[in-house]
Amino acid sequence: MWQSIADRGRRRPGIPGKFPAALAAFGAVKTPALRLTGLARDIEPKIYGRVGNLEVRLARTWSEIKLAQRLRYQVFYEEMSAVPTRLAQFRRRDEDAYDALCDHLLVVDIDQTKPGRAGRPERPKVVGTYRILRQEVAERGPGFYSASEYDISPLLRRKASTHRFMELGRSCVLSPYRSKRSVELLWHGLWTYVRENRIDVMIGCASFEGIDLDEHRMALSFLHHRALAPVEWRCRAKDRLYIPMNRMPEAEIDQKAALKAMPPLIKAYLRLGAYFGDGAVLDKQFGTTDVLVIMPVANIDPRYFEHYGTPNETKSRIAVDA
């Protein structure tokens, strides 16, 4: 799926390609204040970095969140195989109730930003986005979105006293901007956000394109045999949705072929040291086969810090004031 650098994930974290090369991904600063007042959303400005004409920052207004929703619609529904509701098709936006709870990371082309008219704010050109849901926000509301597919509550209870969780999802990049630079900007922003909020674990669902299990049998079996979460980290797909990932014996798996069959996003999680949940889930609306990714920050190979910063750094190495 990351051929299109998209994680349609209504609930997907999506760490793309090679962490340092094709992309990359994460305190001590309080998260930006959020206030919901009618149709207004006031968020403290937070710019995480800039490279050339591209800037990575948090969405600051509902208008900017709507631009992210339009980008998601363009990628998920027009370019890929998701089937929109009538309302989504009419509005041409991918949206749900979680958008009001989440922070939205944006990559903006500042050279293409249009000035506002009649006293209105400028209209940025949003070319990439990630949606972020922190545990404390999820627990005050409907919980994590991935809980609709996986039973994650036992994991959250086991780690409640020692780990803070964050869910990533709905990531995508506009086609002309699908480059190393755009994806690295997203991950500079995400890594800084993780450090600011002292996040210990990232979770979410990543996807294989299509729901033909025979097509994914080797890759799913590889994840089951080689990357299944240890018992203390393991989550299981809900019984009504559970699809076994153990679709062939480990001895018959061709590792090279299995890795080649995986979306770059899932291969990146493997390189980082991620675990995977027990069982896959078919998402027929989006035409995907979903797997749960559990990424403890402590598992990340320290060599990636050389590019994106160490865990104790408080801002991005490409911050505008760096």
N, C-alpha and C positions, 0 to 999 in steps of 0.2 A: 504494500500500500504506500510505502514511502517513496515509490517511484514518483508519486505525485506529491510527495512531502505533505501528506494529509493524514490526520488521525481524526476520523469522523466522530470519534468517541463522544457520544453523549456522555461518556464516562471514561474516556481513555486517557491515560497519561502521555503516552507516545514519546519516548525518547528516540529520536531518529538516528539514522546512519551511524557511522563511526563517531564516537564521542568527540575526539579531538579534530578529526579531519572533516567529515561530512557535516559535523554539527557540534553539539556538545552541551553539557548541562552544568552549582549551588554555592551568633549574631547578637547583633546587639542593638538593632534599631527597631523601634516600635512600628508595627505595620500601619500603613496609611489609614487615617480615620475614615469611616464610611457612615454617611447619614442618608437615609431614604426619606425624602419629603415630597409626597405626591409624585409628580412625574420628574422631579429633580433628583439627581444623585451627585452629591458633592464629595469628591475624593481629593485628598491632598496630592498635589502634583508630584509625581515620582518618575524621574527619568533615570534609567539604569545604564544607558550607554549609547554611543553613537559611532558609526563607522561610515565615512563618506556621506552619502545622502540618506542613509537609513538610521533610524533612531528606535530604540526599544524602551517602552515605558508602559505604565499602567493606564488603562482607560480612565478618564476623569469625569465623563458626563454620560448620560443616557444616550446622547447622540453618537458618541464614540462607540458605545456598546452595540448600538444598532448597526454601525458600520462593520463591526466584527461579525455580527449576525448575518449581514449581507454577504460578507466574504465566505462564511461557512456555508451558506446556501449555494453560492456559486460553485464551490468546490465539491461539497457533499452530494448535492442534488443535480446540478447541471453537468458537472464533469464526471462524477462517479455515479453509483447505481442506487443511491438512497431514493426512497419513494416518499415524496412530500405529502403532508396533509393538505386539504383544500386551503386552510388558512395560511399555511407556510407558502403554498404556491401563489396565493393572492398577494401576500406581503413580500414575498421573495426574501424571506429571512428565516434562518434556522434559529429558533428560540424556544425556551422553556422556562419554567418557574425558577430554575436554579440560577439563571443569569442574574437575577436580582440579588442573590446571596454571594456570588463569586466575585473574585477579582479577575480582571481580564487583561492579560499581557498583550501588548500590541507591538508590531513592527510597522513603523510609519515611514513612507517616503517623503521626507521633508521638502524635497524639490517639487513634489507634485501637490503639496498642500494648497488648498484654495482659500482665499480670504473670505470671511463671512460677509453677508450682505445685510444691510439695514440693522447694524448693531449686533448681529448674530456672531457667535464664535466661528473661528476658522474651521474649515472642513478638511481634516487630514485624509490622506490616501492610506488606508490600512491595507497592508499587503501580507501580514502574518498575524496569527493570534494563538494564544493558549488560554484556557479557562482554569482557574485555580480555586479550590475549595479547601479551606483549613478546617481541621477537626473541631475546634471550638465553635466555629460558625455552623458547621454541619450538625453538631449536637444540639444547638439551639433551635434548629429548624427540622428539616425532614431527614437528616442523616446524609451519608454519602450516596451518590448515584449508583456506584458499583454494587451497592447492597441489593439492587433490584435483580442482579444476576448471581451474586455470590454471598454466602453466609460469612460476612466479615466480622460480625459482632464478637465471636469468641476471641479472635485475634486482638481486637481493640480492648477487650477486657483484660487479656493476659498482659498486654503492654501498657496498660493505662497509667501506671505509676512511673514509667521510665521512658516512654516514647511519645512524641507528638507526630501525628499523621497529617498528610496533605494529599488530596486527590487532584490529579491533572486530567484534563479532557478537552475535547473539541479543538484540537490543534490543527491548523492548516496554513498553507502558504500559497499565495497567488502564483499561478503558473509562471509568468515571466520572471518571478523573483526567486524561483526555487534554485538556490545556490548555497554554497557553503557559508557565505557571508550572512545571508538571511537567517539560516538555521542557527548559526553560532550566536547571532544576536539574541534570538529567542532564549537560547540556553544560558547566555550570560545573564539575562534578566531573571530566568528561573532560579539559577544557582544563587544569585544575590538575594532573591526573595526568600529562598530556603534559609539562608544564613540569617537574614534579618529576623525571621520568625522562629528561628531555632527549631526547624523541622528535622525530625529523625528518620521518618519513613515516608516514601511516596508510594501511592497505590493507584490503581486504575485498570481499565481493560484495554488491551491492545488487540488488533484485529488482523486476521487473514482475509484477503478479498475472496468472496464467494463462500457458498455453503456446501460445496461438494467435499465431503469428508475424505473420499478416496484421494482427491487431489492433495490434501494436506496430511495424509496419514503418516508419512515419514517425519515431517516437521513436528507434528503434534506428539508423535512417539518419542522423538528426540527430547522435547521439552519434558515429557513425563519421566523418562529414564535418567536424564542428565541434569535437569534443572528444577525438579519438583521441590517445592519449599519443604524444609525440615519441619518436623511435627510442630514445633513451637511457633512457626510462622505460617503454617498451612491453613488455607481456606478452601472450602469445597463449593462447587457450583450448586445452586439450589436443586433439590431433587427433581422438580418438574422440568428443569432445563438441562440437567446434567448429561453431557456427552463424554464418554470415556476418551481420554487422550492416548491411552495405551493401545494403539491400533496395530502394532507389530512388535515382535520380539526385539529386544535391544541388540542381540547379536546380528540381526539382519539390517540394522540401520547403517547407511552410508553417511557418515558425518558431513562430508563435503556436500553431498546432494541435499541433505536435510537443511544445512545452513543456507544453501543457495535458494531453497524453496521458501525461506522465511522473508517477510518484509524487513527491510533494513532497520526499522524501528525495533522489532523484536530482537534482531541480532545485536543491536546496540545494548539493549538491556542485558543480554547474556554477557557481553564484554564487560559491562559495568559490575556484574556480580548479582544481578537480580534473581529472585526466586519466582516460580510460577505456581499458580493455584492448581488444585485437583479438579480436573474436568474442564471441558470447553462448553461454550454456549452458542447456539445459532441465533443470529439476529436477522430475521427474515426481512424486516423493513429496510435495514441498511445493507442487506446482502453480504453479511460478514460472519466469520467464525471467530468468536471472542475468546481470549484467554486473560486470566487475571495476573497482573504483574505486581510483585511486592518488592520494592527497592529500598532496603535500609541504606541510609546515607553512609553509615560506617563501612559498608561493603565496597564503596567506590574506590577504585585503584588510585592511590595518591599521585600517580604520574599525570593524571588529568588536572591536578591542581596547578601544575606549572603554567597552564594556559588560562584556566578559569578562576584561579585564586584558591587560597587555602581556606579551610573551614572557619578560621578565626578572623579572616578579613571581613570588613564591614561593608564594602561596596565593590561594585564591578571594576575590573581592571581597565575597562573601556568607558568608565563613567566620564561624563563631559567635563567634570572638574578633577579628574584623576591627575 
